[in-house]
Amino acid sequence: MSDKPKEKRDVPDGKSRFMTTRRKEPTETGFVGYEATWEPFHKEVEYTTPKKP
C-alpha cells in the first residue's frame, strides 16, 4: 500500500423525486458523510371557511 493520501473525487448531487443528497467534506479521520434534503410531498393551502347555505 502506498502512503500518499487519496485524492478527492467529485461526486454529483443525487436527485430523486422528493430527495436530494449532497456529499459533505471529509473529516480528519477520512469519514465522508452525506446531507439529505427532503422536498415536501404536497402543497399546503390556507384554510378558508366554506360559504353558509
mmCIF file as gemmi writes it, N, C-alpha and C atoms, coordinates in Angstrom:
data_model
loop_
_atom_site.group_PDB
_atom_site.id
_atom_site.type_symbol
_atom_site.label_atom_id
_atom_site.label_alt_id
_atom_site.label_comp_id
_atom_site.label_asym_id
_atom_site.label_entity_id
_atom_site.label_seq_id
_atom_site.pdbx_PDB_ins_code
_atom_site.Cartn_x
_atom_site.Cartn_y
_atom_site.Cartn_z
_atom_site.occupancy
_atom_site.B_iso_or_equiv
_atom_site.pdbx_formal_charge
_atom_site.auth_seq_id
_atom_site.auth_asym_id
_atom_site.pdbx_PDB_model_num
ATOM 1 N N . MET Axp A 1 ? 0.827 -1.181 0 1 0 ? 1 A 1
ATOM 2 C CA . MET Axp A 1 ? 0 0 0 1 0 ? 1 A 1
ATOM 3 C C . MET Axp A 1 ? 0.871 1.244 0 1 0 ? 1 A 1
ATOM 4 N N . SER Axp A 2 ? 0.435 2.229 -0.723 1 0 ? 2 A 1
ATOM 5 C CA . SER Axp A 2 ? 1.193 3.475 -0.772 1 0 ? 2 A 1
ATOM 6 C C . SER Axp A 2 ? 0.756 4.389 0.372 1 0 ? 2 A 1
ATOM 7 N N . ASP Axp A 3 ? 1.664 5.27 0.79 1 0 ? 3 A 1
ATOM 8 C CA . ASP Axp A 3 ? 1.387 6.164 1.901 1 0 ? 3 A 1
ATOM 9 C C . ASP Axp A 3 ? 0.848 7.516 1.45 1 0 ? 3 A 1
ATOM 10 N N . LYS Axp A 4 ? 0.654 7.729 0.15 1 0 ? 4 A 1
ATOM 11 C CA . LYS Axp A 4 ? 0.151 9.026 -0.292 1 0 ? 4 A 1
ATOM 12 C C . LYS Axp A 4 ? -1.357 9.129 -0.045 1 0 ? 4 A 1
ATOM 13 N N . PRO Axp A 5 ? -1.847 10.328 0.278 1 0 ? 5 A 1
ATOM 14 C CA . PRO Axp A 5 ? -3.277 10.481 0.581 1 0 ? 5 A 1
ATOM 15 C C . PRO Axp A 5 ? -4.13 10.278 -0.667 1 0 ? 5 A 1
ATOM 16 N N . LYS Axp A 6 ? -5.359 9.812 -0.43 1 0 ? 6 A 1
ATOM 17 C CA . LYS Axp A 6 ? -6.271 9.593 -1.542 1 0 ? 6 A 1
ATOM 18 C C . LYS Axp A 6 ? -6.755 10.932 -2.077 1 0 ? 6 A 1
ATOM 19 N N . GLU Axp A 7 ? -6.926 11.014 -3.386 1 0 ? 7 A 1
ATOM 20 C CA . GLU Axp A 7 ? -7.407 12.256 -3.968 1 0 ? 7 A 1
ATOM 21 C C . GLU Axp A 7 ? -8.917 12.36 -3.781 1 0 ? 7 A 1
ATOM 22 N N . LYS Axp A 8 ? -9.396 13.59 -3.778 1 0 ? 8 A 1
ATOM 23 C CA . LYS Axp A 8 ? -10.823 13.827 -3.611 1 0 ? 8 A 1
ATOM 24 C C . LYS Axp A 8 ? -11.526 13.585 -4.944 1 0 ? 8 A 1
ATOM 25 N N . ARG Axp A 9 ? -12.565 12.794 -4.897 1 0 ? 9 A 1
ATOM 26 C CA . ARG Axp A 9 ? -13.344 12.54 -6.104 1 0 ? 9 A 1
ATOM 27 C C . ARG Axp A 9 ? -14.589 13.413 -6.069 1 0 ? 9 A 1
ATOM 28 N N . ASP Axp A 10 ? -14.888 14.049 -7.198 1 0 ? 10 A 1
ATOM 29 C CA . ASP Axp A 10 ? -16.099 14.85 -7.276 1 0 ? 10 A 1
ATOM 30 C C . ASP Axp A 10 ? -17.295 13.937 -7.475 1 0 ? 10 A 1
ATOM 31 N N . VAL Axp A 11 ? -18.239 14.026 -6.572 1 0 ? 11 A 1
ATOM 32 C CA . VAL Axp A 11 ? -19.44 13.214 -6.646 1 0 ? 11 A 1
ATOM 33 C C . VAL Axp A 11 ? -20.604 14.169 -6.902 1 0 ? 11 A 1
ATOM 34 N N . PRO Axp A 12 ? -21.396 13.936 -7.947 1 0 ? 12 A 1
ATOM 35 C CA . PRO Axp A 12 ? -22.53 14.831 -8.208 1 0 ? 12 A 1
ATOM 36 C C . PRO Axp A 12 ? -23.625 14.651 -7.165 1 0 ? 12 A 1
ATOM 37 N N . ASP Axp A 13 ? -24.463 15.673 -7.034 1 0 ? 13 A 1
ATOM 38 C CA . ASP Axp A 13 ? -25.592 15.591 -6.112 1 0 ? 13 A 1
ATOM 39 C C . ASP Axp A 13 ? -26.556 14.521 -6.597 1 0 ? 13 A 1
ATOM 40 N N . GLY Axp A 14 ? -27.054 13.736 -5.664 1 0 ? 14 A 1
ATOM 41 C CA . GLY Axp A 14 ? -28.045 12.714 -6.008 1 0 ? 14 A 1
ATOM 42 C C . GLY Axp A 14 ? -29.43 13.33 -5.946 1 0 ? 14 A 1
ATOM 43 N N . LYS Axp A 15 ? -30.19 13.217 -7.005 1 0 ? 15 A 1
ATOM 44 C CA . LYS Axp A 15 ? -31.517 13.821 -7.057 1 0 ? 15 A 1
ATOM 45 C C . LYS Axp A 15 ? -32.553 12.766 -7.393 1 0 ? 15 A 1
ATOM 46 N N . SER Axp A 16 ? -33.624 12.749 -6.61 1 0 ? 16 A 1
ATOM 47 C CA . SER Axp A 16 ? -34.767 11.908 -6.906 1 0 ? 16 A 1
ATOM 48 C C . SER Axp A 16 ? -36.007 12.786 -6.806 1 0 ? 16 A 1
ATOM 49 N N . ARG Axp A 17 ? -37.162 12.173 -6.834 1 0 ? 17 A 1
ATOM 50 C CA . ARG Axp A 17 ? -38.401 12.951 -6.897 1 0 ? 17 A 1
ATOM 51 C C . ARG Axp A 17 ? -38.589 13.851 -5.683 1 0 ? 17 A 1
ATOM 52 N N . PHE Axp A 18 ? -38.341 13.358 -4.495 1 0 ? 18 A 1
ATOM 53 C CA . PHE Axp A 18 ? -38.579 14.137 -3.274 1 0 ? 18 A 1
ATOM 54 C C . PHE Axp A 18 ? -37.34 14.322 -2.411 1 0 ? 18 A 1
ATOM 55 N N . MET Axp A 19 ? -36.164 13.908 -2.869 1 0 ? 19 A 1
ATOM 56 C CA . MET Axp A 19 ? -34.98 13.941 -2.018 1 0 ? 19 A 1
ATOM 57 C C . MET Axp A 19 ? -33.741 14.324 -2.807 1 0 ? 19 A 1
ATOM 58 N N . THR Axp A 20 ? -32.846 15.088 -2.169 1 0 ? 20 A 1
ATOM 59 C CA . THR Axp A 20 ? -31.566 15.447 -2.755 1 0 ? 20 A 1
ATOM 60 C C . THR Axp A 20 ? -30.479 15.111 -1.74 1 0 ? 20 A 1
ATOM 61 N N . THR Axp A 21 ? -29.432 14.406 -2.166 1 0 ? 21 A 1
ATOM 62 C CA . THR Axp A 21 ? -28.309 14.109 -1.285 1 0 ? 21 A 1
ATOM 63 C C . THR Axp A 21 ? -27.076 14.855 -1.779 1 0 ? 21 A 1
ATOM 64 N N . ARG Axp A 22 ? -26.314 15.381 -0.848 1 0 ? 22 A 1
ATOM 65 C CA . ARG Axp A 22 ? -25.125 16.156 -1.163 1 0 ? 22 A 1
ATOM 66 C C . ARG Axp A 22 ? -23.982 15.652 -0.29 1 0 ? 22 A 1
ATOM 67 N N . ARG Axp A 23 ? -22.811 15.481 -0.878 1 0 ? 23 A 1
ATOM 68 C CA . ARG Axp A 23 ? -21.652 14.964 -0.145 1 0 ? 23 A 1
ATOM 69 C C . ARG Axp A 23 ? -21.053 16.055 0.734 1 0 ? 23 A 1
ATOM 70 N N . LYS Axp A 24 ? -20.705 15.678 1.969 1 0 ? 24 A 1
ATOM 71 C CA . LYS Axp A 24 ? -20.044 16.603 2.898 1 0 ? 24 A 1
ATOM 72 C C . LYS Axp A 24 ? -18.538 16.486 2.733 1 0 ? 24 A 1
ATOM 73 N N . GLU Axp A 25 ? -17.82 17.419 3.321 1 0 ? 25 A 1
ATOM 74 C CA . GLU Axp A 25 ? -16.358 17.395 3.299 1 0 ? 25 A 1
ATOM 75 C C . GLU Axp A 25 ? -15.854 16.307 4.254 1 0 ? 25 A 1
ATOM 76 N N . PRO Axp A 26 ? -14.768 15.628 3.915 1 0 ? 26 A 1
ATOM 77 C CA . PRO Axp A 26 ? -14.241 14.588 4.815 1 0 ? 26 A 1
ATOM 78 C C . PRO Axp A 26 ? -13.674 15.188 6.107 1 0 ? 26 A 1
ATOM 79 N N . THR Axp A 27 ? -13.758 14.422 7.184 1 0 ? 27 A 1
ATOM 80 C CA . THR Axp A 27 ? -13.206 14.85 8.472 1 0 ? 27 A 1
ATOM 81 C C . THR Axp A 27 ? -11.728 14.497 8.54 1 0 ? 27 A 1
ATOM 82 N N . GLU Axp A 28 ? -11.098 14.755 9.681 1 0 ? 28 A 1
ATOM 83 C CA . GLU Axp A 28 ? -9.668 14.448 9.844 1 0 ? 28 A 1
ATOM 84 C C . GLU Axp A 28 ? -9.407 12.955 9.727 1 0 ? 28 A 1
ATOM 85 N N . THR Axp A 29 ? -10.371 12.139 10.145 1 0 ? 29 A 1
ATOM 86 C CA . THR Axp A 29 ? -10.186 10.693 10.09 1 0 ? 29 A 1
ATOM 87 C C . THR Axp A 29 ? -10.514 10.114 8.715 1 0 ? 29 A 1
ATOM 88 N N . GLY Axp A 30 ? -11.053 10.938 7.833 1 0 ? 30 A 1
ATOM 89 C CA . GLY Axp A 30 ? -11.359 10.474 6.488 1 0 ? 30 A 1
ATOM 90 C C . GLY Axp A 30 ? -12.805 10.08 6.277 1 0 ? 30 A 1
ATOM 91 N N . PHE Axp A 31 ? -13.656 10.261 7.313 1 0 ? 31 A 1
ATOM 92 C CA . PHE Axp A 31 ? -15.068 9.912 7.176 1 0 ? 31 A 1
ATOM 93 C C . PHE Axp A 31 ? -15.762 10.914 6.264 1 0 ? 31 A 1
ATOM 94 N N . VAL Axp A 32 ? -16.487 10.419 5.284 1 0 ? 32 A 1
ATOM 95 C CA . VAL Axp A 32 ? -17.243 11.281 4.375 1 0 ? 32 A 1
ATOM 96 C C . VAL Axp A 32 ? -18.718 10.994 4.588 1 0 ? 32 A 1
ATOM 97 N N . GLY Axp A 33 ? -19.474 12.021 4.949 1 0 ? 33 A 1
ATOM 98 C CA . GLY Axp A 33 ? -20.908 11.851 5.171 1 0 ? 33 A 1
ATOM 99 C C . GLY Axp A 33 ? -21.707 12.488 4.052 1 0 ? 33 A 1
ATOM 100 N N . TYR Axp A 34 ? -23 12.293 4.104 1 0 ? 34 A 1
ATOM 101 C CA . TYR Axp A 34 ? -23.91 12.843 3.119 1 0 ? 34 A 1
ATOM 102 C C . TYR Axp A 34 ? -25.021 13.606 3.814 1 0 ? 34 A 1
ATOM 103 N N . GLU Axp A 35 ? -25.451 14.697 3.203 1 0 ? 35 A 1
ATOM 104 C CA . GLU Axp A 35 ? -26.536 15.515 3.724 1 0 ? 35 A 1
ATOM 105 C C . GLU Axp A 35 ? -27.772 15.23 2.876 1 0 ? 35 A 1
ATOM 106 N N . ALA Axp A 36 ? -28.875 14.876 3.518 1 0 ? 36 A 1
ATOM 107 C CA . ALA Axp A 36 ? -30.111 14.562 2.798 1 0 ? 36 A 1
ATOM 108 C C . ALA Axp A 36 ? -31.109 15.697 3.006 1 0 ? 36 A 1
ATOM 109 N N . THR Axp A 37 ? -31.687 16.194 1.911 1 0 ? 37 A 1
ATOM 110 C CA . THR Axp A 37 ? -32.684 17.255 1.963 1 0 ? 37 A 1
ATOM 111 C C . THR Axp A 37 ? -33.973 16.722 1.359 1 0 ? 37 A 1
ATOM 112 N N . TRP Axp A 38 ? -35.054 16.739 2.142 1 0 ? 38 A 1
ATOM 113 C CA . TRP Axp A 38 ? -36.345 16.243 1.672 1 0 ? 38 A 1
ATOM 114 C C . TRP Axp A 38 ? -37.18 17.402 1.147 1 0 ? 38 A 1
ATOM 115 N N . GLU Axp A 39 ? -37.863 17.166 0.045 1 0 ? 39 A 1
ATOM 116 C CA . GLU Axp A 39 ? -38.812 18.124 -0.513 1 0 ? 39 A 1
ATOM 117 C C . GLU Axp A 39 ? -40.201 17.747 0.006 1 0 ? 39 A 1
ATOM 118 N N . PRO Axp A 40 ? -41.101 18.736 0.127 1 0 ? 40 A 1
ATOM 119 C CA . PRO Axp A 40 ? -42.447 18.397 0.606 1 0 ? 40 A 1
ATOM 120 C C . PRO Axp A 40 ? -43.196 17.518 -0.394 1 0 ? 40 A 1
ATOM 121 N N . PHE Axp A 41 ? -44.026 16.611 0.128 1 0 ? 41 A 1
ATOM 122 C CA . PHE Axp A 41 ? -44.785 15.703 -0.723 1 0 ? 41 A 1
ATOM 123 C C . PHE Axp A 41 ? -46.012 16.379 -1.337 1 0 ? 41 A 1
ATOM 124 N N . HIS Axp A 42 ? -46.568 17.348 -0.621 1 0 ? 42 A 1
ATOM 125 C CA . HIS Axp A 42 ? -47.766 18.029 -1.111 1 0 ? 42 A 1
ATOM 126 C C . HIS Axp A 42 ? -47.719 19.489 -0.696 1 0 ? 42 A 1
ATOM 127 N N . LYS Axp A 43 ? -48.534 20.288 -1.335 1 0 ? 43 A 1
ATOM 128 C CA . LYS Axp A 43 ? -48.582 21.712 -1.018 1 0 ? 43 A 1
ATOM 129 C C . LYS Axp A 43 ? -49.625 21.955 0.063 1 0 ? 43 A 1
ATOM 130 N N . GLU Axp A 44 ? -49.348 22.929 0.921 1 0 ? 44 A 1
ATOM 131 C CA . GLU Axp A 44 ? -50.309 23.302 1.943 1 0 ? 44 A 1
ATOM 132 C C . GLU Axp A 44 ? -51.072 24.521 1.462 1 0 ? 44 A 1
ATOM 133 N N . VAL Axp A 45 ? -52.388 24.455 1.588 1 0 ? 45 A 1
ATOM 134 C CA . VAL Axp A 45 ? -53.253 25.547 1.162 1 0 ? 45 A 1
ATOM 135 C C . VAL Axp A 45 ? -53.875 26.155 2.401 1 0 ? 45 A 1
ATOM 136 N N . GLU Axp A 46 ? -53.948 27.477 2.441 1 0 ? 46 A 1
ATOM 137 C CA . GLU Axp A 46 ? -54.534 28.163 3.585 1 0 ? 46 A 1
ATOM 138 C C . GLU Axp A 46 ? -56.016 27.819 3.69 1 0 ? 46 A 1
ATOM 139 N N . TYR Axp A 47 ? -56.464 27.525 4.895 1 0 ? 47 A 1
ATOM 140 C CA . TYR Axp A 47 ? -57.86 27.129 5.112 1 0 ? 47 A 1
ATOM 141 C C . TYR Axp A 47 ? -58.765 28.333 5.007 1 0 ? 47 A 1
ATOM 142 N N . THR Axp A 48 ? -59.87 28.178 4.278 1 0 ? 48 A 1
ATOM 143 C CA . THR Axp A 48 ? -60.917 29.209 4.225 1 0 ? 48 A 1
ATOM 144 C C . THR Axp A 48 ? -62.227 28.565 4.661 1 0 ? 48 A 1
ATOM 145 N N . THR Axp A 49 ? -63.025 29.305 5.425 1 0 ? 49 A 1
ATOM 146 C CA . THR Axp A 49 ? -64.293 28.751 5.869 1 0 ? 49 A 1
ATOM 147 C C . THR Axp A 49 ? -65.265 28.662 4.693 1 0 ? 49 A 1
ATOM 148 N N . PRO Axp A 50 ? -66.003 27.584 4.612 1 0 ? 50 A 1
ATOM 149 C CA . PRO Axp A 50 ? -66.93 27.435 3.5 1 0 ? 50 A 1
ATOM 150 C C . PRO Axp A 50 ? -68.085 28.42 3.597 1 0 ? 50 A 1
ATOM 151 N N . LYS Axp A 51 ? -68.714 28.669 2.454 1 0 ? 51 A 1
ATOM 152 C CA . LYS Axp A 51 ? -69.867 29.561 2.432 1 0 ? 51 A 1
ATOM 153 C C . LYS Axp A 51 ? -71.034 28.894 3.154 1 0 ? 51 A 1
ATOM 154 N N . LYS Axp A 52 ? -71.829 29.706 3.831 1 0 ? 52 A 1
ATOM 155 C CA . LYS Axp A 52 ? -73.009 29.175 4.513 1 0 ? 52 A 1
ATOM 156 C C . LYS Axp A 52 ? -74.152 29.111 3.504 1 0 ? 52 A 1
ATOM 157 N N . PRO Axp A 53 ? -74.935 28.04 3.541 1 0 ? 53 A 1
ATOM 158 C CA . PRO Axp A 53 ? -76.035 27.942 2.563 1 0 ? 53 A 1
ATOM 159 C C . PRO Axp A 53 ? -77.168 28.921 2.811 1 0 ? 53 A 1
